[in-house]
Amino acid sequence: MATKRSKAPTFADLVADAKAHPVAPSSAAASPGRFNRDGDLFHPDGTLLRLELADVSADEARVAVVAGADVAYEVCGCGGDGQCHPQWPSPEALADAALTAPVLRGRSAPTWIDVWTGSGLRVVFAHGNVLWVGLS
């Protein structure tokens, strides 16, 4: 006795369906260690980060690093979502950075520091002419 098989789609059916309903690439795709096309910042481990505090002081930035925050920086003052990409110092460099507060020099580029958070992570993001011993 033959068993009745359900009609599963053939490979040709799947291809035809894919052509009829193309999936547009998502601009919101994760971009570890960078901004994606939607302007979302991602930690190098892939965690989505959101702006928590804008324009923090040098002392506030140091306190956050002492408390365990990671650091990202970009030197041109574009915010990190332009042609340059955020740099992420090593844990050893972060230990050195925690010893001093950064200095905002602001001579030739927009300069500021902000704090980003996501899934238990905190990141101090230095933009422009920020001199931080151990990082720059």
N, C-alpha and C positions, 0 to 999 in steps of 0.2 A: 504494500500500500504506500503510495507516494504522499508525502506531507506537502501541504500547501504553503508556499513561501510568500511572505509579504513582499510587496514590490518596493524594494529600497531604491533610492535614486541611483542612477548609474553615474559614472565619472563624467560622461557627456552632459548629463542633467546638472551636475554640480557646477561644471564649467559654464554652461549656459546661464545658470542662475547668478553666478559670480559676475558675468559680463553684464547681465541685466540690472544688477544691483551693486555697483562698485562701492567700495568703502573708501571714503576720502581719508588720507593720512591725517592723524590728529596733530594739531599744532601744540596741543597740551601735553605731548609726550614728555616723559621725564628726561632730563638732560643732566646726569650726575655732575655736580661741581660747577654747574653753569645755569644760566637762564634759558628757558625754552622760548619759543616764538610768541607765547602768550605773556611773557614777562614774569613767569613763575621762577623762583630761585630754588635750586636743589642742592642739598648737601652732597659731597662726594659719594656717600653711601646710598644716595637716591631718595632720601627723605625730603619731602616738600617743605619749604620754609616760607613763613609769612612775616612781613615786617611787623615788629612789635613796637620798637621805639625809634624815632627819627632824631637825628642831631643830638646824640648823647655827648656828654663831656668826655675829655680824656680820662679823668678819674673814674667815671662810671664805666668806661670801656675796660680799664684795668681791673676794676672790681669784678666785672663779669668774667674776665679771663681767669682771675684768681679762683673764682667759683666754679671753673670748669668749662667755660664757653670756648668754642673753637673760634678761629679767626679766619676771615677771608679778606683779601684786599685787591684793589685795582689802582693803578698809579696815574691813569690819565684823567680821572674825574668824570668819566662817562656814566658811572653808576654800575658798570660791569655787564650791561646788556647790549653794548655796542660792539665794536670790533675787538675790544679786549675782553678777556674772560677773567673771572675771579681766580686768584691764586690762593692755594690752601697750604699754609706752612705745616711742617712736620710737628709731631708732639714735642720733640726736643726744642724746636724753635719757640713753641708756645710757652714752654717752661721758662725760657729766657725772657720772653715778652712779659710774663707776669711779674717780673721784677721791677719794671718801670712803667710809667704811664706814657702813652704816645704823645707826640707833639704835632699839632696841626699847623703846618707851615703855610699852606694856601697861597703860594706865590704865583704859580703858572697854571694851575688847574683848580677847578672847583674841589673843595676839600671838606669832608664831613665824615662822621662815624654814625652808623646805625646798628640796631640789634634785630636779628631775625630769630624766629623760633619755629619748632615743629617736632611733634612726637618726642618730647622730652629733650630735644637738642636746643642749644642756644648758640648763636653765631654772632660775633662782633664783626661787622663789615666796615673796613676802613677804605675810604675813597679819596683819590687824589694825592696831594702832597702830605701824607701822614708819615712822620718818621717814628718808628717804633723799634727800639734796640732789640736785636735778635730776629727781626722780621724784614727790615728794609736795608 
